[in-house]
Amino acid sequence: MCRNIRQLHNFEPPATTDEVRAAALQYVRKVSGSTKPSQANQAAFDEAVEEIAQVTQHLLDHLVTNAPPKDREVEAAKAKERARARYERAG
């Protein structure tokens, strides 16, 4: 999976439309191998992003969990700490 695609399920507050669209955009970029499609492919690229965003939102709306929602700030701090530890080991 792309490192830039983040987990969106079970957060408080829930994922925003912008977050869902950003994940869809990253997915389409990865699959297509293009960060900026040519003019000939722009419409197909944009259509794919919108369709994937809709399907992703549908999935998020229908997933069920008994786990308590995660706190975005706490999860971001954990990710930052993991990155720091990873870079310390590498350097």
Phi and psi restraints in degrees (range 20) as a CNS / XPLOR table:
assign (resid 1 and name C) (resid 2 and name N)
       (resid 2 and name CA) (resid 2 and name C) 1.0 -61.6 20.0 2
assign (resid 2 and name N) (resid 2 and name CA)
       (resid 2 and name C) (resid 3 and name N) 1.0 139.7 20.0 2
assign (resid 2 and name C) (resid 3 and name N)
       (resid 3 and name CA) (resid 3 and name C) 1.0 -65.7 20.0 2
assign (resid 3 and name N) (resid 3 and name CA)
       (resid 3 and name C) (resid 4 and name N) 1.0 -26.5 20.0 2
assign (resid 3 and name C) (resid 4 and name N)
       (resid 4 and name CA) (resid 4 and name C) 1.0 -80.4 20.0 2
assign (resid 4 and name N) (resid 4 and name CA)
       (resid 4 and name C) (resid 5 and name N) 1.0 -12.1 20.0 2
assign (resid 4 and name C) (resid 5 and name N)
       (resid 5 and name CA) (resid 5 and name C) 1.0 -87.6 20.0 2
assign (resid 5 and name N) (resid 5 and name CA)
       (resid 5 and name C) (resid 6 and name N) 1.0 117.1 20.0 2
assign (resid 5 and name C) (resid 6 and name N)
       (resid 6 and name CA) (resid 6 and name C) 1.0 -102.8 20.0 2
assign (resid 6 and name N) (resid 6 and name CA)
       (resid 6 and name C) (resid 7 and name N) 1.0 155.8 20.0 2
assign (resid 6 and name C) (resid 7 and name N)
       (resid 7 and name CA) (resid 7 and name C) 1.0 -62.7 20.0 2
assign (resid 7 and name N) (resid 7 and name CA)
       (resid 7 and name C) (resid 8 and name N) 1.0 135.1 20.0 2
assign (resid 7 and name C) (resid 8 and name N)
       (resid 8 and name CA) (resid 8 and name C) 1.0 -116.1 20.0 2
assign (resid 8 and name N) (resid 8 and name CA)
       (resid 8 and name C) (resid 9 and name N) 1.0 -11.8 20.0 2
assign (resid 8 and name C) (resid 9 and name N)
       (resid 9 and name CA) (resid 9 and name C) 1.0 -85.7 20.0 2
assign (resid 9 and name N) (resid 9 and name CA)
       (resid 9 and name C) (resid 10 and name N) 1.0 142.7 20.0 2
assign (resid 9 and name C) (resid 10 and name N)
       (resid 10 and name CA) (resid 10 and name C) 1.0 66.1 20.0 2
assign (resid 10 and name N) (resid 10 and name CA)
       (resid 10 and name C) (resid 11 and name N) 1.0 47.7 20.0 2
assign (resid 10 and name C) (resid 11 and name N)
       (resid 11 and name CA) (resid 11 and name C) 1.0 -116.5 20.0 2
assign (resid 11 and name N) (resid 11 and name CA)
       (resid 11 and name C) (resid 12 and name N) 1.0 153.3 20.0 2
assign (resid 11 and name C) (resid 12 and name N)
       (resid 12 and name CA) (resid 12 and name C) 1.0 -121.5 20.0 2
assign (resid 12 and name N) (resid 12 and name CA)
       (resid 12 and name C) (resid 13 and name N) 1.0 118.1 20.0 2
assign (resid 12 and name C) (resid 13 and name N)
       (resid 13 and name CA) (resid 13 and name C) 1.0 -72.7 20.0 2
assign (resid 13 and name N) (resid 13 and name CA)
       (resid 13 and name C) (resid 14 and name N) 1.0 161.9 20.0 2
assign (resid 13 and name C) (resid 14 and name N)
       (resid 14 and name CA) (resid 14 and name C) 1.0 -61.1 20.0 2
assign (resid 14 and name N) (resid 14 and name CA)
       (resid 14 and name C) (resid 15 and name N) 1.0 162.1 20.0 2
assign (resid 14 and name C) (resid 15 and name N)
       (resid 15 and name CA) (resid 15 and name C) 1.0 -57.7 20.0 2
assign (resid 15 and name N) (resid 15 and name CA)
       (resid 15 and name C) (resid 16 and name N) 1.0 140.0 20.0 2
assign (resid 15 and name C) (resid 16 and name N)
       (resid 16 and name CA) (resid 16 and name C) 1.0 -84.6 20.0 2
assign (resid 16 and name N) (resid 16 and name CA)
       (resid 16 and name C) (resid 17 and name N) 1.0 166.3 20.0 2
assign (resid 16 and name C) (resid 17 and name N)
       (resid 17 and name CA) (resid 17 and name C) 1.0 -59.3 20.0 2
assign (resid 17 and name N) (resid 17 and name CA)
       (resid 17 and name C) (resid 18 and name N) 1.0 -39.4 20.0 2
assign (resid 17 and name C) (resid 18 and name N)
       (resid 18 and name CA) (resid 18 and name C) 1.0 -63.6 20.0 2
assign (resid 18 and name N) (resid 18 and name CA)
       (resid 18 and name C) (resid 19 and name N) 1.0 -39.7 20.0 2
assign (resid 18 and name C) (resid 19 and name N)
       (resid 19 and name CA) (resid 19 and name C) 1.0 -66.3 20.0 2
assign (resid 19 and name N) (resid 19 and name CA)
       (resid 19 and name C) (resid 20 and name N) 1.0 -40.6 20.0 2
assign (resid 19 and name C) (resid 20 and name N)
       (resid 20 and name CA) (resid 20 and name C) 1.0 -64.9 20.0 2
assign (resid 20 and name N) (resid 20 and name CA)
       (resid 20 and name C) (resid 21 and name N) 1.0 -44.1 20.0 2
assign (resid 20 and name C) (resid 21 and name N)
       (resid 21 and name CA) (resid 21 and name C) 1.0 -66.1 20.0 2
assign (resid 21 and name N) (resid 21 and name CA)
       (resid 21 and name C) (resid 22 and name N) 1.0 -38.3 20.0 2
assign (resid 21 and name C) (resid 22 and name N)
       (resid 22 and name CA) (resid 22 and name C) 1.0 -63.5 20.0 2
assign (resid 22 and name N) (resid 22 and name CA)
       (resid 22 and name C) (resid 23 and name N) 1.0 -39.6 20.0 2
assign (resid 22 and name C) (resid 23 and name N)
       (resid 23 and name CA) (resid 23 and name C) 1.0 -65.1 20.0 2
assign (resid 23 and name N) (resid 23 and name CA)
       (resid 23 and name C) (resid 24 and name N) 1.0 -41.5 20.0 2
assign (resid 23 and name C) (resid 24 and name N)
       (resid 24 and name CA) (resid 24 and name C) 1.0 -63.2 20.0 2
assign (resid 24 and name N) (resid 24 and name CA)
       (resid 24 and name C) (resid 25 and name N) 1.0 -41.8 20.0 2
assign (resid 24 and name C) (resid 25 and name N)
       (resid 25 and name CA) (resid 25 and name C) 1.0 -61.8 20.0 2
assign (resid 25 and name N) (resid 25 and name CA)
       (resid 25 and name C) (resid 26 and name N) 1.0 -45.1 20.0 2
assign (resid 25 and name C) (resid 26 and name N)
       (resid 26 and name CA) (resid 26 and name C) 1.0 -61.7 20.0 2
assign (resid 26 and name N) (resid 26 and name CA)
       (resid 26 and name C) (resid 27 and name N) 1.0 -40.4 20.0 2
assign (resid 26 and name C) (resid 27 and name N)
       (resid 27 and name CA) (resid 27 and name C) 1.0 -62.5 20.0 2
assign (resid 27 and name N) (resid 27 and name CA)
       (resid 27 and name C) (resid 28 and name N) 1.0 -48.4 20.0 2
assign (resid 27 and name C) (resid 28 and name N)
       (resid 28 and name CA) (resid 28 and name C) 1.0 -63.8 20.0 2
assign (resid 28 and name N) (resid 28 and name CA)
       (resid 28 and name C) (resid 29 and name N) 1.0 -40.2 20.0 2
assign (resid 28 and name C) (resid 29 and name N)
       (resid 29 and name CA) (resid 29 and name C) 1.0 -59.9 20.0 2
assign (resid 29 and name N) (resid 29 and name CA)
       (resid 29 and name C) (resid 30 and name N) 1.0 -44.8 20.0 2
assign (resid 29 and name C) (resid 30 and name N)
       (resid 30 and name CA) (resid 30 and name C) 1.0 -64.9 20.0 2
assign (resid 30 and name N) (resid 30 and name CA)
       (resid 30 and name C) (resid 31 and name N) 1.0 -48.8 20.0 2
assign (resid 30 and name C) (resid 31 and name N)
       (resid 31 and name CA) (resid 31 and name C) 1.0 -65.4 20.0 2
assign (resid 31 and name N) (resid 31 and name CA)
       (resid 31 and name C) (resid 32 and name N) 1.0 -39.9 20.0 2
assign (resid 31 and name C) (resid 32 and name N)
       (resid 32 and name CA) (resid 32 and name C) 1.0 -80.8 20.0 2
assign (resid 32 and name N) (resid 32 and name CA)
       (resid 32 and name C) (resid 33 and name N) 1.0 -20.3 20.0 2
assign (resid 32 and name C) (resid 33 and name N)
       (resid 33 and name CA) (resid 33 and name C) 1.0 74.5 20.0 2
assign (resid 33 and name N) (resid 33 and name CA)
       (resid 33 and name C) (resid 34 and name N) 1.0 21.1 20.0 2
assign (resid 33 and name C) (resid 34 and name N)
       (resid 34 and name CA) (resid 34 and name C) 1.0 -139.0 20.0 2
assign (resid 34 and name N) (resid 34 and name CA)
       (resid 34 and name C) (resid 35 and name N) 1.0 128.7 20.0 2
assign (resid 34 and name C) (resid 35 and name N)
       (resid 35 and name CA) (resid 35 and name C) 1.0 -85.9 20.0 2
assign (resid 35 and name N) (resid 35 and name CA)
       (resid 35 and name C) (resid 36 and name N) 1.0 -25.7 20.0 2
assign (resid 35 and name C) (resid 36 and name N)
       (resid 36 and name CA) (resid 36 and name C) 1.0 -137.6 20.0 2
assign (resid 36 and name N) (resid 36 and name CA)
       (resid 36 and name C) (resid 37 and name N) 1.0 105.1 20.0 2
assign (resid 36 and name C) (resid 37 and name N)
       (resid 37 and name CA) (resid 37 and name C) 1.0 -70.0 20.0 2
assign (resid 37 and name N) (resid 37 and name CA)
       (resid 37 and name C) (resid 38 and name N) 1.0 158.1 20.0 2
assign (resid 37 and name C) (resid 38 and name N)
       (resid 38 and name CA) (resid 38 and name C) 1.0 -67.5 20.0 2
assign (resid 38 and name N) (resid 38 and name CA)
       (resid 38 and name C) (resid 39 and name N) 1.0 165.6 20.0 2
assign (resid 38 and name C) (resid 39 and name N)
       (resid 39 and name CA) (resid 39 and name C) 1.0 -57.7 20.0 2
assign (resid 39 and name N) (resid 39 and name CA)
       (resid 39 and name C) (resid 40 and name N) 1.0 -36.3 20.0 2
assign (resid 39 and name C) (resid 40 and name N)
       (resid 40 and name CA) (resid 40 and name C) 1.0 -64.7 20.0 2
assign (resid 40 and name N) (resid 40 and name CA)
       (resid 40 and name C) (resid 41 and name N) 1.0 -27.4 20.0 2
assign (resid 40 and name C) (resid 41 and name N)
       (resid 41 and name CA) (resid 41 and name C) 1.0 -106.0 20.0 2
assign (resid 41 and name N) (resid 41 and name CA)
       (resid 41 and name C) (resid 42 and name N) 1.0 -3.7 20.0 2
assign (resid 41 and name C) (resid 42 and name N)
       (resid 42 and name CA) (resid 42 and name C) 1.0 -58.5 20.0 2
assign (resid 42 and name N) (resid 42 and name CA)
       (resid 42 and name C) (resid 43 and name N) 1.0 -44.6 20.0 2
assign (resid 42 and name C) (resid 43 and name N)
       (resid 43 and name CA) (resid 43 and name C) 1.0 -63.6 20.0 2
assign (resid 43 and name N) (resid 43 and name CA)
       (resid 43 and name C) (resid 44 and name N) 1.0 -44.2 20.0 2
assign (resid 43 and name C) (resid 44 and name N)
       (resid 44 and name CA) (resid 44 and name C) 1.0 -64.5 20.0 2
assign (resid 44 and name N) (resid 44 and name CA)
       (resid 44 and name C) (resid 45 and name N) 1.0 -40.6 20.0 2
assign (resid 44 and name C) (resid 45 and name N)
       (resid 45 and name CA) (resid 45 and name C) 1.0 -61.0 20.0 2
assign (resid 45 and name N) (resid 45 and name CA)
       (resid 45 and name C) (resid 46 and name N) 1.0 -51.3 20.0 2
assign (resid 45 and name C) (resid 46 and name N)
       (resid 46 and name CA) (resid 46 and name C) 1.0 -62.5 20.0 2
assign (resid 46 and name N) (resid 46 and name CA)
       (resid 46 and name C) (resid 47 and name N) 1.0 -41.1 20.0 2
assign (resid 46 and name C) (resid 47 and name N)
       (resid 47 and name CA) (resid 47 and name C) 1.0 -63.0 20.0 2
assign (resid 47 and name N) (resid 47 and name CA)
       (resid 47 and name C) (resid 48 and name N) 1.0 -42.6 20.0 2
assign (resid 47 and name C) (resid 48 and name N)
       (resid 48 and name CA) (resid 48 and name C) 1.0 -62.7 20.0 2
assign (resid 48 and name N) (resid 48 and name CA)
       (resid 48 and name C) (resid 49 and name N) 1.0 -43.1 20.0 2
assign (resid 48 and name C) (resid 49 and name N)
       (resid 49 and name CA) (resid 49 and name C) 1.0 -59.3 20.0 2
assign (resid 49 and name N) (resid 49 and name CA)
       (resid 49 and name C) (resid 50 and name N) 1.0 -47.0 20.0 2
assign (resid 49 and name C) (resid 50 and name N)
       (resid 50 and name CA) (resid 50 and name C) 1.0 -64.8 20.0 2
assign (resid 50 and name N) (resid 50 and name CA)
       (resid 50 and name C) (resid 51 and name N) 1.0 -42.6 20.0 2
assign (resid 50 and name C) (resid 51 and name N)
       (resid 51 and name CA) (resid 51 and name C) 1.0 -65.0 20.0 2
assign (resid 51 and name N) (resid 51 and name CA)
       (resid 51 and name C) (resid 52 and name N) 1.0 -42.9 20.0 2
assign (resid 51 and name C) (resid 52 and name N)
       (resid 52 and name CA) (resid 52 and name C) 1.0 -67.0 20.0 2
assign (resid 52 and name N) (resid 52 and name CA)
       (resid 52 and name C) (resid 53 and name N) 1.0 -37.7 20.0 2
assign (resid 52 and name C) (resid 53 and name N)
       (resid 53 and name CA) (resid 53 and name C) 1.0 -61.9 20.0 2
assign (resid 53 and name N) (resid 53 and name CA)
       (resid 53 and name C) (resid 54 and name N) 1.0 -42.4 20.0 2
assign (resid 53 and name C) (resid 54 and name N)
       (resid 54 and name CA) (resid 54 and name C) 1.0 -64.3 20.0 2
assign (resid 54 and name N) (resid 54 and name CA)
       (resid 54 and name C) (resid 55 and name N) 1.0 -44.3 20.0 2
assign (resid 54 and name C) (resid 55 and name N)
       (resid 55 and name CA) (resid 55 and name C) 1.0 -65.8 20.0 2
assign (resid 55 and name N) (resid 55 and name CA)
       (resid 55 and name C) (resid 56 and name N) 1.0 -39.5 20.0 2
assign (resid 55 and name C) (resid 56 and name N)
       (resid 56 and name CA) (resid 56 and name C) 1.0 -63.5 20.0 2
assign (resid 56 and name N) (resid 56 and name CA)
       (resid 56 and name C) (resid 57 and name N) 1.0 -44.9 20.0 2
assign (resid 56 and name C) (resid 57 and name N)
       (resid 57 and name CA) (resid 57 and name C) 1.0 -63.1 20.0 2
assign (resid 57 and name N) (resid 57 and name CA)
       (resid 57 and name C) (resid 58 and name N) 1.0 -39.7 20.0 2
assign (resid 57 and name C) (resid 58 and name N)
       (resid 58 and name CA) (resid 58 and name C) 1.0 -59.8 20.0 2
assign (resid 58 and name N) (resid 58 and name CA)
       (resid 58 and name C) (resid 59 and name N) 1.0 -46.1 20.0 2
assign (resid 58 and name C) (resid 59 and name N)
       (resid 59 and name CA) (resid 59 and name C) 1.0 -59.2 20.0 2
assign (resid 59 and name N) (resid 59 and name CA)
       (resid 59 and name C) (resid 60 and name N) 1.0 -50.4 20.0 2
assign (resid 59 and name C) (resid 60 and name N)
       (resid 60 and name CA) (resid 60 and name C) 1.0 -60.0 20.0 2
assign (resid 60 and name N) (resid 60 and name CA)
       (resid 60 and name C) (resid 61 and name N) 1.0 -38.0 20.0 2
assign (resid 60 and name C) (resid 61 and name N)
       (resid 61 and name CA) (resid 61 and name C) 1.0 -68.2 20.0 2
assign (resid 61 and name N) (resid 61 and name CA)
       (resid 61 and name C) (resid 62 and name N) 1.0 -23.1 20.0 2
assign (resid 61 and name C) (resid 62 and name N)
       (resid 62 and name CA) (resid 62 and name C) 1.0 -109.0 20.0 2
assign (resid 62 and name N) (resid 62 and name CA)
       (resid 62 and name C) (resid 63 and name N) 1.0 -5.6 20.0 2
assign (resid 62 and name C) (resid 63 and name N)
       (resid 63 and name CA) (resid 63 and name C) 1.0 -71.6 20.0 2
assign (resid 63 and name N) (resid 63 and name CA)
       (resid 63 and name C) (resid 64 and name N) 1.0 143.6 20.0 2
assign (resid 63 and name C) (resid 64 and name N)
       (resid 64 and name CA) (resid 64 and name C) 1.0 -121.9 20.0 2
assign (resid 64 and name N) (resid 64 and name CA)
       (resid 64 and name C) (resid 65 and name N) 1.0 138.3 20.0 2
assign (resid 64 and name C) (resid 65 and name N)
       (resid 65 and name CA) (resid 65 and name C) 1.0 -146.5 20.0 2
assign (resid 65 and name N) (resid 65 and name CA)
       (resid 65 and name C) (resid 66 and name N) 1.0 151.9 20.0 2
assign (resid 65 and name C) (resid 66 and name N)
       (resid 66 and name CA) (resid 66 and name C) 1.0 -99.8 20.0 2
assign (resid 66 and name N) (resid 66 and name CA)
       (resid 66 and name C) (resid 67 and name N) 1.0 -6.6 20.0 2
assign (resid 66 and name C) (resid 67 and name N)
       (resid 67 and name CA) (resid 67 and name C) 1.0 -73.2 20.0 2
assign (resid 67 and name N) (resid 67 and name CA)
       (resid 67 and name C) (resid 68 and name N) 1.0 146.5 20.0 2
assign (resid 67 and name C) (resid 68 and name N)
       (resid 68 and name CA) (resid 68 and name C) 1.0 -67.9 20.0 2
assign (resid 68 and name N) (resid 68 and name CA)
       (resid 68 and name C) (resid 69 and name N) 1.0 149.6 20.0 2
assign (resid 68 and name C) (resid 69 and name N)
       (resid 69 and name CA) (resid 69 and name C) 1.0 -61.5 20.0 2
assign (resid 69 and name N) (resid 69 and name CA)
       (resid 69 and name C) (resid 70 and name N) 1.0 147.2 20.0 2
assign (resid 69 and name C) (resid 70 and name N)
       (resid 70 and name CA) (resid 70 and name C) 1.0 -85.2 20.0 2
assign (resid 70 and name N) (resid 70 and name CA)
       (resid 70 and name C) (resid 71 and name N) 1.0 150.5 20.0 2
assign (resid 70 and name C) (resid 71 and name N)
       (resid 71 and name CA) (resid 71 and name C) 1.0 -90.6 20.0 2
assign (resid 71 and name N) (resid 71 and name CA)
       (resid 71 and name C) (resid 72 and name N) 1.0 125.0 20.0 2
assign (resid 71 and name C) (resid 72 and name N)
       (resid 72 and name CA) (resid 72 and name C) 1.0 -58.9 20.0 2
assign (resid 72 and name N) (resid 72 and name CA)
       (resid 72 and name C) (resid 73 and name N) 1.0 -42.0 20.0 2
assign (resid 72 and name C) (resid 73 and name N)
       (resid 73 and name CA) (resid 73 and name C) 1.0 -66.9 20.0 2
assign (resid 73 and name N) (resid 73 and name CA)
       (resid 73 and name C) (resid 74 and name N) 1.0 -40.5 20.0 2
assign (resid 73 and name C) (resid 74 and name N)
       (resid 74 and name CA) (resid 74 and name C) 1.0 -64.6 20.0 2
assign (resid 74 and name N) (resid 74 and name CA)
       (resid 74 and name C) (resid 75 and name N) 1.0 -45.1 20.0 2
assign (resid 74 and name C) (resid 75 and name N)
       (resid 75 and name CA) (resid 75 and name C) 1.0 -65.1 20.0 2
assign (resid 75 and name N) (resid 75 and name CA)
       (resid 75 and name C) (resid 76 and name N) 1.0 -37.4 20.0 2
assign (resid 75 and name C) (resid 76 and name N)
       (resid 76 and name CA) (resid 76 and name C) 1.0 -65.3 20.0 2
assign (resid 76 and name N) (resid 76 and name CA)
       (resid 76 and name C) (resid 77 and name N) 1.0 -40.1 20.0 2
assign (resid 76 and name C) (resid 77 and name N)
       (resid 77 and name CA) (resid 77 and name C) 1.0 -64.7 20.0 2
assign (resid 77 and name N) (resid 77 and name CA)
       (resid 77 and name C) (resid 78 and name N) 1.0 -40.6 20.0 2
assign (resid 77 and name C) (resid 78 and name N)
       (resid 78 and name CA) (resid 78 and name C) 1.0 -62.1 20.0 2
assign (resid 78 and name N) (resid 78 and name CA)
       (resid 78 and name C) (resid 79 and name N) 1.0 -43.8 20.0 2
assign (resid 78 and name C) (resid 79 and name N)
       (resid 79 and name CA) (resid 79 and name C) 1.0 -63.5 20.0 2
assign (resid 79 and name N) (resid 79 and name CA)
       (resid 79 and name C) (resid 80 and name N) 1.0 -40.8 20.0 2
assign (resid 79 and name C) (resid 80 and name N)
       (resid 80 and name CA) (resid 80 and name C) 1.0 -63.4 20.0 2
assign (resid 80 and name N) (resid 80 and name CA)
       (resid 80 and name C) (resid 81 and name N) 1.0 -41.4 20.0 2
assign (resid 80 and name C) (resid 81 and name N)
       (resid 81 and name CA) (resid 81 and name C) 1.0 -65.6 20.0 2
assign (resid 81 and name N) (resid 81 and name CA)
       (resid 81 and name C) (resid 82 and name N) 1.0 -41.3 20.0 2
assign (resid 81 and name C) (resid 82 and name N)
       (resid 82 and name CA) (resid 82 and name C) 1.0 -61.9 20.0 2
assign (resid 82 and name N) (resid 82 and name CA)
       (resid 82 and name C) (resid 83 and name N) 1.0 -42.2 20.0 2
assign (resid 82 and name C) (resid 83 and name N)
       (resid 83 and name CA) (resid 83 and name C) 1.0 -64.7 20.0 2
assign (resid 83 and name N) (resid 83 and name CA)
       (resid 83 and name C) (resid 84 and name N) 1.0 -43.3 20.0 2
assign (resid 83 and name C) (resid 84 and name N)
       (resid 84 and name CA) (resid 84 and name C) 1.0 -59.8 20.0 2
assign (resid 84 and name N) (resid 84 and name CA)
       (resid 84 and name C) (resid 85 and name N) 1.0 -46.5 20.0 2
assign (resid 84 and name C) (resid 85 and name N)
       (resid 85 and name CA) (resid 85 and name C) 1.0 -64.1 20.0 2
assign (resid 85 and name N) (resid 85 and name CA)
       (resid 85 and name C) (resid 86 and name N) 1.0 -39.8 20.0 2
assign (resid 85 and name C) (resid 86 and name N)
       (resid 86 and name CA) (resid 86 and name C) 1.0 -63.1 20.0 2
assign (resid 86 and name N) (resid 86 and name CA)
       (resid 86 and name C) (resid 87 and name N) 1.0 -44.0 20.0 2
assign (resid 86 and name C) (resid 87 and name N)
       (resid 87 and name CA) (resid 87 and name C) 1.0 -71.7 20.0 2
assign (resid 87 and name N) (resid 87 and name CA)
       (resid 87 and name C) (resid 88 and name N) 1.0 -30.6 20.0 2
assign (resid 87 and name C) (resid 88 and name N)
       (resid 88 and name CA) (resid 88 and name C) 1.0 -66.5 20.0 2
assign (resid 88 and name N) (resid 88 and name CA)
       (resid 88 and name C) (resid 89 and name N) 1.0 -40.1 20.0 2
assign (resid 88 and name C) (resid 89 and name N)
       (resid 89 and name CA) (resid 89 and name C) 1.0 -68.8 20.0 2
assign (resid 89 and name N) (resid 89 and name CA)
       (resid 89 and name C) (resid 90 and name N) 1.0 -35.8 20.0 2
assign (resid 89 and name C) (resid 90 and name N)
       (resid 90 and name CA) (resid 90 and name C) 1.0 -74.1 20.0 2
assign (resid 90 and name N) (resid 90 and name CA)
       (resid 90 and name C) (resid 91 and name N) 1.0 -30.0 20.0 2
